[in-house]
Amino acid sequence: MEPMAEQRGRLAMMEDQLAVLQARYELAMSAFKFDEANTLQQKIAALEAERRLLAETLPSATLAPEPPTGIVPMLGKRPRRGRARRPR
């Protein structure tokens, strides 16, 4: 496997781990388990720092160029057809 692909796989795995840790942190906070939440927050900070370092070593993903914009046709307003008036 290419080193670049390996790093991208590791980055994806880290992001998955972060999502799990953040969900556990939210659950701990909502259950007023502040000691557990504090521990999770420290793990999250360490993993985010590691993820940031790994992401900096990878070249940025090249995004596809936006498609050229063209003229968007505007629909004209149709004349309103009123009710046929009855003579009084």
ChimeraX attribute file (.defattr): number of C-alpha atoms within 10 A of each C-alpha:
attribute: neighborCount
match mode: 1-to-1
recipient: residues
	/A:1	5
	/A:2	7
	/A:3	8
	/A:4	12
	/A:5	11
	/A:6	11
	/A:7	15
	/A:8	15
	/A:9	12
	/A:10	15
	/A:11	18
	/A:12	13
	/A:13	13
	/A:14	17
	/A:15	15
	/A:16	12
	/A:17	15
	/A:18	18
	/A:19	13
	/A:20	12
	/A:21	18
	/A:22	17
	/A:23	13
	/A:24	16
	/A:25	21
	/A:26	15
	/A:27	14
	/A:28	17
	/A:29	15
	/A:30	11
	/A:31	10
	/A:32	11
	/A:33	13
	/A:34	13
	/A:35	11
	/A:36	14
	/A:37	21
	/A:38	14
	/A:39	11
	/A:40	19
	/A:41	17
	/A:42	11
	/A:43	15
	/A:44	19
	/A:45	12
	/A:46	12
	/A:47	17
	/A:48	16
	/A:49	12
	/A:50	13
	/A:51	18
	/A:52	12
	/A:53	11
	/A:54	15
	/A:55	15
	/A:56	9
	/A:57	10
	/A:58	13
	/A:59	8
	/A:60	8
	/A:61	6
	/A:62	6
	/A:63	6
	/A:64	6
	/A:65	6
	/A:66	6
	/A:67	6
	/A:68	5
	/A:69	6
	/A:70	6
	/A:71	5
	/A:72	6
	/A:73	6
	/A:74	6
	/A:75	6
	/A:76	6
	/A:77	6
	/A:78	6
	/A:79	6
	/A:80	6
	/A:81	6
	/A:82	6
	/A:83	6
	/A:84	6
	/A:85	6
	/A:86	5
	/A:87	4
	/A:88	3
